[in-house]
Amino acid sequence: MKKRVKIPVAVLLLLGSQFAVAEGFDAKVEALVRPWANTLSNIIFYKIDLFGQDFPLIVLWLAVAAIFFTLYMGFLNIRGFSLAVRHVRGDFHDPEAKGEISHFQAVATAISGTVGIGNIGGVAVAIVIGGPGAAFWLMVAGFLSMSTKMVECTLGVKYRKHNPDGSVSGGPMYYLEHFLASRGAPGWGKLLGGFYAISLVIGCFGIGNMFQSNQAYVQFVIITGGESSFFADKGWLFGLCIAATVGVVIIGGIKSIARVAAYIVPFMAVLYVISCVIIIGMSWEQIPDAVSLIFSSAFSAQSVTGGMVGAIIVGFQRALFSNEGGIGSASIAHAAVQTNEPASEGLVSLLEPFIDTVVICTLSSLVIVTTAYPNGLMDEGLAGIALTSASFAHHISWAPYPLAVAALLFAFSTSISWSYYGLKGWTYLFGEAKFTEMIFKAIFCFFIVVGCMIQLSAVLEFSDAMVFLIAIPNILGLYLYAPEVKREINGYIARLRDKEKAAQ
């Protein structure tokens, strides 16, 4: 999940002072939504004291589920990894199967929805708060989350709905509804599915839309001159440009989104990974000490409250917020895949938390621990993406520019993926007619412009809470479906092995 990071005060002032009307609207919306946002956030992100550390219950809820599914599925996140790679490579593609997009396009679309600003700035925040040891537990949490993703994406395909025009609709709305409907409670099933859909739509306008366009605007202003940039007081113009670009992509539906994601995701991931590797390589002499510091901090017995436990809490929180394992949103994209075997896409989804958290977040951590720590950058009061950017700039003065480009791409790709998640929540509520789809897409693009013009922190906090609220019924559903999913995946793997043996 793309958690918010601190934005330079000067840029905030520019954002907040563009139009008097916008300022008035901003204040009115804040006053209206703030009480609701505070109440809901206090409930969803309620914290308990764990060895002297505040631990959000929702993080514990997601973490326990990730551990359970990893053990219950017999560490399929390890055993099924090579099969996942082979599916993405197209080894088992069935051109006659139902669906709209390939395995590679499905995982690229889902990754584009999770890889974002949090992978750059959120990791830095985690290390500042939890110390270098948070990097280790972040990686562990990413590894465990692979199992949760596998379960929900298997269900997303198995209980998807095929529409008359050949399109597909799937996700937690449909498998939660099916579970209750198949047990004689269709009304309750529809109610639960509707609750998930409403929460998803609200969430997509916040974290999947306004926050992303706002962050993209801030990064663009910074790399084009800051306060002297032509766009410094023209958030509306930048917003219109982004909205037009997003609109061109999303108007074509999941096929268009998947095609764009299939190009953008590899490019932005490779750009960021190579940049990180270069910076880490330039601090090669610090690598042994950095690795030692990460492990010693991760298992530090000194001050169990602030040492090991603090690192675990912060690491798990950052990882689970980043890869969205347990939220169920990614299963909406995976449901559109062209396959007749639900388990095949469950296996493919293993790659998503691996790339998002185990690879990208770990590289971000190493950049900071190998550069910021030994060179005193941690003492300069930097936080979030500013700390990561300073670590890059320490070695190469112009390095923050490709970093900013990566951040812009992350924000854009997240927006197009979340537009599809929100659309499927919308059509679940209002039907699959093309007219209702166009209404949603128009509203989505409008909010992109709004996100660049004004700061609606209460709205963003409210949408954050709504997105994590749906993790509660989703995880419950995953527990109930667990035996069925286990049979589905084990049966599929056995059939593949039999086919390969017969072919030898």
C-alpha positions in Angstrom: 0.0 0.0 0.0 1.2 3.4 -0.8 1.5 5.1 2.6 1.9 8.8 2.5 5.2 10.4 2.9 6.1 13.9 4.0 6.0 16.5 1.2 8.2 19.6 1.3 6.5 22.5 3.0 7.2 24.9 0.1 5.4 22.6 -2.3 2.5 22.1 0.1 2.1 25.9 0.2 2.1 26.0 -3.5 -0.5 23.2 -3.7 -2.7 24.9 -1.1 -2.6 28.4 -2.6 -3.4 27.8 -6.2 -7.0 29.0 -6.1 -9.0 30.7 -3.4 -12.0 28.6 -4.4 -9.9 25.5 -4.1 -8.8 26.6 -0.7 -12.4 27.1 0.4 -13.4 23.8 -1.0 -10.4 22.1 0.7 -11.3 23.6 4.1 -15.0 22.6 3.8 -14.3 19.0 2.8 -11.7 18.7 5.6 -14.2 20.0 8.1 -16.9 17.6 6.8 -14.8 14.5 6.5 -12.3 14.9 9.3 -14.5 13.6 12.1 -15.4 10.5 10.1 -11.8 9.9 9.0 -10.5 10.2 12.6 -13.2 7.8 13.9 -12.7 5.2 11.2 -8.9 5.4 11.4 -8.9 5.0 15.2 -11.0 1.9 14.8 -9.2 0.3 11.8 -5.7 1.2 12.9 -6.3 0.6 16.6 -3.0 -0.2 18.4 -2.2 -2.5 21.2 0.8 -2.4 23.4 3.2 -5.2 22.5 6.4 -5.3 24.6 6.3 -1.5 24.9 5.6 -0.9 21.2 2.4 0.2 19.5 1.2 -2.6 17.2 -1.8 -1.9 14.8 -4.3 -4.7 15.1 -4.9 -4.7 11.4 -1.2 -5.4 10.8 -1.4 -8.3 13.2 -4.5 -9.6 11.4 -2.7 -9.6 8.1 0.6 -11.0 9.5 -1.1 -13.9 11.2 -2.9 -14.8 8.0 0.3 -14.7 6.0 2.0 -17.0 8.5 -1.0 -19.4 8.6 -1.3 -19.7 4.8 2.4 -20.2 4.4 2.4 -23.1 6.8 -1.0 -24.5 5.8 -0.1 -24.5 2.1 3.2 -26.3 2.9 5.5 -23.4 1.8 4.2 -23.3 -1.7 5.7 -19.8 -1.9 9.0 -21.7 -2.2 7.9 -25.0 -3.9 5.7 -23.3 -6.5 8.1 -20.4 -7.4 9.6 -22.1 -10.4 6.1 -23.0 -11.7 5.1 -19.4 -11.3 8.0 -18.3 -13.5 7.2 -20.9 -16.1 3.5 -19.7 -16.3 4.5 -16.1 -16.7 6.9 -17.2 -19.4 4.0 -18.8 -21.3 4.9 -22.4 -20.9 1.4 -23.5 -20.1 -0.6 -21.0 -22.1 -4.0 -22.2 -23.4 -5.2 -20.0 -26.3 -8.6 -21.6 -26.1 -9.1 -20.7 -22.4 -11.5 -18.0 -21.3 -10.2 -14.7 -20.1 -8.9 -11.4 -21.5 -5.2 -11.1 -20.6 -2.0 -13.3 -20.4 -0.4 -14.4 -17.1 2.4 -11.9 -17.6 0.0 -9.1 -18.2 -2.0 -10.0 -15.1 1.0 -10.0 -12.8 2.3 -6.8 -14.4 -1.1 -5.1 -13.8 -1.2 -6.3 -10.2 2.4 -5.2 -9.6 1.7 -1.8 -11.0 -1.0 -1.4 -8.4 1.4 -2.2 -5.5 4.8 -0.8 -6.5 4.6 2.8 -5.7 6.0 5.7 -3.7 6.0 3.5 -0.6 8.7 1.3 -2.1 11.0 4.3 -2.2 9.9 6.6 0.6 8.0 4.2 2.9 11.0 1.9 3.3 13.1 4.9 4.4 10.5 5.8 7.0 10.5 2.2 8.2 14.2 2.2 8.7 14.2 5.6 10.4 11.6 4.3 12.9 12.5 0.7 13.3 16.2 0.8 12.6 18.2 -1.3 10.1 16.6 -4.5 11.4 13.3 -3.5 9.9 14.8 -4.2 6.5 15.2 -7.9 7.4 11.6 -8.3 8.8 10.3 -6.4 5.8 11.7 -9.0 3.6 10.4 -11.9 5.8 6.9 -10.3 5.7 7.1 -10.0 1.9 8.0 -13.7 1.7 5.1 -14.7 3.9 2.6 -12.5 2.0 3.2 -14.5 -1.1 1.0 -17.2 0.3 -1.9 -14.9 1.1 -1.8 -13.6 -2.5 -1.8 -17.1 -3.9 -5.0 -18.0 -2.0 -6.9 -14.8 -2.9 -5.9 -14.8 -6.5 -6.8 -18.5 -7.0 -10.3 -17.6 -5.6 -10.5 -14.5 -7.8 -10.2 -16.7 -10.9 -12.3 -19.6 -9.7 -15.4 -17.5 -8.8 -15.1 -14.8 -11.5 -18.1 -13.9 -13.7 -17.9 -14.0 -17.5 -20.0 -11.3 -19.1 -21.9 -11.6 -22.4 -19.4 -9.3 -24.2 -16.4 -11.6 -23.3 -15.1 -9.4 -20.4 -14.5 -10.8 -17.0 -15.4 -9.5 -13.5 -13.8 -11.1 -10.4 -12.4 -10.4 -7.0 -13.4 -10.7 -3.3 -16.9 -9.3 -4.1 -17.7 -12.4 -6.0 -16.0 -15.1 -4.0 -17.3 -13.7 -0.7 -20.9 -13.5 -2.1 -20.6 -17.1 -3.5 -19.5 -18.5 -0.2 -22.6 -17.3 1.6 -25.0 -17.8 -1.4 -23.9 -21.4 -1.7 -24.8 -22.0 1.9 -28.3 -20.7 1.7 -27.7 -17.0 2.5 -27.7 -15.2 -0.9 -28.9 -11.9 0.7 -26.1 -11.8 3.1 -23.7 -12.7 0.4 -24.8 -9.8 -1.8 -24.6 -7.5 1.2 -21.0 -8.5 2.0 -20.0 -8.3 -1.6 -21.6 -4.8 -1.8 -19.8 -3.7 1.3 -16.5 -4.7 -0.2 -17.3 -3.0 -3.5 -18.3 0.3 -1.8 -15.2 0.3 0.3 -13.1 -0.4 -2.7 -14.6 2.4 -4.8 -14.0 4.9 -2.0 -10.4 3.6 -1.5 -9.6 3.8 -5.2 -10.5 7.6 -5.3 -8.1 8.2 -2.4 -4.9 6.1 -2.3 -5.3 4.9 -5.9 -6.1 8.3 -7.4 -5.7 11.6 -5.6 -2.6 10.6 -3.5 -0.9 9.2 -6.6 -1.6 12.3 -8.8 -0.5 14.5 -5.9 2.8 12.7 -5.4 3.4 12.7 -9.2 2.8 16.5 -9.3 5.1 17.1 -6.3 7.9 15.0 -7.8 7.5 16.8 -11.2 7.6 20.2 -9.6 10.8 19.3 -7.6 12.7 18.0 -10.7 11.6 21.0 -12.9 12.9 23.7 -10.6 10.8 23.7 -7.4 9.2 27.0 -6.6 10.6 28.4 -9.9 9.0 25.7 -12.0 6.4 26.7 -14.6 4.1 24.1 -13.0 4.6 25.3 -9.4 1.3 27.1 -9.3 -0.4 25.1 -12.1 -1.4 21.9 -10.5 -4.7 21.9 -12.4 -2.7 21.9 -15.7 -0.5 19.0 -14.7 -3.6 17.2 -13.4 -5.4 17.6 -16.7 -2.3 16.2 -18.5 -2.2 13.2 -16.2 -6.0 12.7 -16.3 -5.9 12.8 -20.1 -3.1 10.2 -20.3 -4.8 8.0 -17.7 -8.1 8.4 -19.5 -6.6 7.3 -22.8 -5.3 4.1 -21.1 -8.3 3.1 -19.0 -11.0 3.8 -21.6 -9.9 0.6 -23.3 -10.5 -1.5 -20.2 -8.3 -4.2 -18.7 -6.8 -5.2 -22.1 -5.5 -1.6 -22.6 -4.4 -1.3 -18.9 -2.6 -4.7 -19.1 -0.8 -3.8 -22.3 0.5 -0.5 -20.8 1.4 -2.2 -17.5 3.3 -4.9 -19.4 5.6 -2.2 -20.8 5.7 0.2 -17.9 6.3 -2.2 -15.1 9.4 -4.0 -16.5 10.8 -0.6 -17.5 10.3 1.2 -14.2 11.3 -1.9 -12.1 14.5 -2.4 -14.1 15.2 1.4 -14.0 14.9 1.5 -10.2 16.7 -1.9 -9.6 19.6 -0.9 -11.8 19.8 2.5 -10.1 19.8 0.9 -6.6 22.4 -1.7 -7.6 24.7 1.1 -8.9 24.4 3.1 -5.7 24.9 0.0 -3.5 27.9 -1.0 -5.7 29.4 2.5 -5.2 29.3 1.7 -1.4 30.6 -1.8 -1.9 33.0 -1.5 1.0 30.0 -0.8 3.3 28.1 -3.9 2.2 29.5 -6.4 4.8 28.9 -4.0 7.6 25.5 -3.1 6.3 24.4 -6.7 6.2 25.8 -7.4 9.6 24.0 -4.3 11.0 20.7 -5.4 9.5 20.9 -8.9 11.0 22.2 -7.8 14.4 19.5 -5.1 14.7 16.8 -7.6 13.5 17.7 -10.0 16.4 19.0 -7.5 18.9 18.4 -8.6 22.5 19.3 -5.1 23.7 16.1 -3.4 24.6 13.7 -6.0 23.4 11.1 -3.3 23.2 12.8 -1.0 20.8 15.2 -3.5 19.3 13.9 -6.8 17.8 10.2 -6.3 18.5 10.2 -2.7 17.2 12.0 -3.8 14.0 9.5 -6.7 13.5 6.5 -4.4 13.9 7.8 -1.7 11.6 9.1 -4.2 9.0 5.9 -6.2 8.8 3.8 -3.0 8.7 5.7 -1.5 5.8 5.7 -4.8 3.9 2.0 -5.5 4.3 1.1 -1.9 3.5 3.3 -2.2 0.4 2.2 -5.5 -1.2 -1.4 -5.4 -0.1 -1.4 -9.1 0.7 -4.8 -9.9 2.3 -6.6 -6.8 0.9 -7.9 -8.8 -2.0 -7.5 -6.0 -4.6 -4.9 -7.8 -6.7 -7.3 -10.8 -7.3 -9.4 -8.4 -9.4 -6.7 -8.0 -11.9 -5.7 -11.7 -11.8 -9.3 -12.7 -12.4 -9.1 -11.4 -16.0 -6.4 -13.9 -16.9 -6.8 -16.3 -19.8 -6.9 -19.7 -18.1 -9.3 -22.5 -17.2 -7.1 -23.4 -14.1 -7.6 -21.0 -11.2 -4.6 -22.5 -9.4 -2.3 -21.5 -12.3 -3.0 -17.8 -11.5 -2.7 -18.4 -7.8 0.9 -19.6 -8.5 1.6 -16.7 -10.8 0.6 -14.2 -8.1 3.4 -15.5 -5.9 5.7 -13.3 -7.9 3.9 -10.1 -7.0 5.0 -9.7 -3.3 8.4 -11.2 -4.2 9.1 -8.4 -6.7 7.3 -5.6 -4.8 8.7 -6.3 -1.3 11.5 -8.9 -1.3 13.3 -7.4 -4.3 12.4 -3.7 -4.6 11.9 -2.8 -0.9 15.0 -4.7 0.1 17.1 -2.8 -2.5 15.7 0.5 -1.1 16.8 -0.7 2.3 20.3 -1.5 1.2 20.7 1.8 -0.5 19.9 3.6 2.8 21.9 1.3 5.1 25.0 1.3 2.9 25.0 5.0 2.2 22.8 7.0 4.6 24.1 5.3 7.8 27.9 5.5 7.3 27.8 9.0 5.8 25.8 10.7 8.5 22.6 11.3 6.4 20.5 9.9 9.1 21.5 12.8 11.3 20.2 15.5 8.9 16.5 15.0 9.8 15.6 13.6 6.4 12.6 11.2 6.1 10.8 9.3 3.4 11.7 9.8 -0.2 14.0 12.7 0.7 16.3 10.4 2.6 16.3 7.9 -0.3 17.0 10.7 -2.8 19.8 12.1 -0.6 21.4 8.6 -0.5 21.4 8.5 -4.3 22.7 12.1 -4.6 25.6 11.3 -2.2 27.3 9.3 -4.9 25.8 10.8 -8.1 24.6 14.4 -8.0 22.0 13.9 -10.8 20.8 10.5 -9.5 17.6 11.9 -7.9 16.4 12.6 -11.5 16.0 9.0 -12.6 14.7 8.3 -9.1 12.0 11.0 -9.7 11.2 9.5 -13.1 10.7 6.1 -11.4 8.5 7.7 -8.8 6.4 9.4 -11.5 6.0 6.0 -13.3 5.1 4.3 -10.0 2.4 6.8 -9.4 1.0 6.6 -12.9 1.0 2.8 -13.1 -0.7 2.6 -9.7 -3.5 5.0 -10.9 -4.3 2.9 -14.0 -4.4 -0.3 -12.0 -6.6 1.1 -9.2 -8.9 2.5 -11.8 -9.7 -1.0 -12.8 -10.1 -2.2 -9.2 -12.5 0.7 -8.6 -14.3 0.1 -11.8 -15.0 -3.5 -10.9 -16.3 -2.4 -7.5 -18.5 0.1 -9.3 -19.9 -2.4 -11.9 -20.6 -4.8 -9.1 -22.9 -2.2 -7.5 -24.4 -0.6 -10.6 -24.1 -3.1 -13.4 -21.8 -3.8 -16.3 -23.4 -1.4 -18.8 -20.9 0.6 -20.9 -22.6 3.9 -19.8 -22.1 3.2 -16.1 -18.5 2.3 -16.8 -17.9 5.6 -18.6 -19.4 7.5 -15.7 -16.9 5.9 -13.3 -14.0 6.6 -15.6 -15.0 10.2 -15.9 -15.3 10.6 -12.2 -11.9 8.9 -11.7 -10.2 11.2 -14.1 -11.8 14.3 -12.4 -10.4 13.2 -9.0 -6.9 13.0 -10.6 -7.1 16.7 -11.3 -8.5 17.4 -7.8 -5.6 15.5 -6.3 -3.1 17.9 -8.0 -4.9 21.0 -7.0 -5.6 20.6 -3.3 -4.7 18.7 -0.2 -7.6 16.5 1.1 -5.7 14.7 3.9 -8.9 13.7 5.6 -10.3 12.1 2.5 -7.0 10.2 2.0 -7.0 9.0 5.6 -10.7 7.9 5.2 -9.9 6.0 2.0 -6.8 4.4 3.6 -9.0 3.1 6.4 -11.7 1.9 4.1 -9.2 -0.1 2.1 -7.8 -1.8 5.2 -11.3 -2.3 6.5 -12.0 -4.7 3.7 -9.1 -6.9 4.7 -11.2 -8.1 7.7 -14.0 -9.9 5.7 -11.5 -10.8 2.9 -9.2 -12.6 5.3 -12.1 -14.4 7.0 -13.2 -15.6 3.6 -9.7 -16.8 2.8 -9.7 -18.9 6.0 -13.0 -20.4 5.2 -11.9 -21.3 1.6 -8.5 -22.5 2.6 -9.2 -26.3 2.4 -10.8 -25.8 -1.1 -7.9 -23.7 -2.3 -5.3 -26.3 -1.0 -7.1 -29.1 -2.9 -7.3 -26.9 -6.0 -3.6 -26.0 -6.1 -2.3 -29.4 -5.1 -4.5 -31.1 -7.7 -3.3 -28.7 -10.4 0.4 -29.3 -9.6 -0.2 -33.1 -9.6 -1.9 -32.9 -13.0 1.0 -30.9 -14.4 3.5 -33.4 -13.1 1.6 -36.3 -14.6 1.5 -34.5 -18.0 5.2 -33.8 -18.0 6.0 -37.4 -17.0 3.7 -38.7 -19.8 5.5 -36.4 -22.3 9.0 -37.7 -21.4 
